[in-house]
């Protein structure tokens, strides 16, 4: 997880890992830069996320809109 993306990582043997998907949060707030606002939570129906539309003022991100969403576990797409 980063402030801009959420990743599903598959660990394999011998300390190797690969990225299965990277979630695209932009559909949450079209027209805005969208960031991950809180730690994603794995649930029975998907991955619960908090997404925020931000306004950049110099080097500071100001959260303008904040909401919750559910990512599909298999694809990382907003449901």
C-alpha positions as CSV (number, residue, x, y, z in Angstrom):
1,X,0.0,0.0,0.0
2,X,1.1,3.5,-0.7
3,X,-0.7,6.8,-0.5
4,X,-1.7,6.5,-4.2
5,X,-2.0,2.8,-4.8
6,X,-3.0,-0.4,-3.2
7,X,-1.3,-3.6,-4.3
8,X,-2.0,-7.3,-4.1
9,X,1.3,-9.1,-3.7
10,X,1.7,-12.9,-4.1
11,X,4.5,-14.5,-2.2
12,X,6.1,-17.6,-3.6
13,X,8.8,-19.9,-2.3
14,X,12.4,-18.8,-2.0
15,X,11.6,-15.2,-0.9
16,X,10.2,-14.2,-4.2
17,X,7.1,-12.1,-4.7
18,X,5.1,-10.6,-7.6
19,X,2.5,-7.9,-7.9
20,X,-0.9,-9.5,-8.9
21,X,-2.7,-6.1,-9.3
22,X,-2.6,-2.4,-8.5
23,X,-5.9,-0.8,-7.6
24,X,-7.0,2.2,-9.6
25,X,-8.7,4.6,-7.2
26,X,-9.3,7.4,-9.8
27,X,-13.0,6.3,-10.4
28,X,-13.8,7.2,-6.8
29,X,-13.6,10.9,-7.6
30,X,-13.3,11.6,-11.3
31,X,-11.4,14.8,-12.1
32,X,-9.5,14.9,-8.8
33,X,-6.2,13.3,-7.7
34,X,-7.2,10.5,-5.5
35,X,-5.2,9.0,-2.6
36,X,-5.6,6.2,-0.2
37,X,-6.7,7.8,3.1
38,X,-6.5,4.9,5.6
39,X,-5.1,1.4,5.9
40,X,-7.2,-1.0,3.7
41,X,-9.1,-3.7,5.6
42,X,-9.6,-7.2,4.2
43,X,-13.2,-8.3,4.5
44,X,-15.3,-11.3,3.4
45,X,-16.7,-9.4,0.4
46,X,-13.6,-7.6,-0.7
47,X,-11.1,-5.0,0.5
48,X,-12.5,-2.0,2.3
49,X,-10.7,1.3,1.5
50,X,-10.9,4.9,2.3
51,X,-10.3,7.2,-0.7
52,X,-9.9,10.9,-0.7
53,X,-9.9,13.6,-3.4
54,X,-7.0,15.9,-2.8
55,X,-6.1,19.5,-3.6
56,X,-2.4,20.1,-3.8
57,X,-1.2,23.4,-2.1
58,X,2.6,23.6,-2.5
59,X,3.8,20.3,-1.1
60,X,0.7,19.7,1.1
61,X,-2.3,17.5,0.2
62,X,-5.6,18.9,1.5
63,X,-8.4,16.3,1.6
64,X,-11.5,17.8,-0.2
65,X,-13.7,14.7,-0.3
66,X,-13.4,11.5,1.7
67,X,-15.4,8.3,1.3
68,X,-15.3,4.5,1.6
69,X,-15.1,2.0,-1.2
70,X,-14.9,-1.8,-1.7
71,X,-12.2,-3.3,-4.0
72,X,-12.8,-6.7,-5.6
73,X,-10.2,-9.1,-4.2
74,X,-9.4,-10.8,-7.5
75,X,-9.1,-7.7,-9.7
76,X,-8.5,-4.7,-7.4
77,X,-11.3,-2.7,-9.2
78,X,-13.8,-0.6,-7.3
79,X,-17.1,-2.5,-6.9
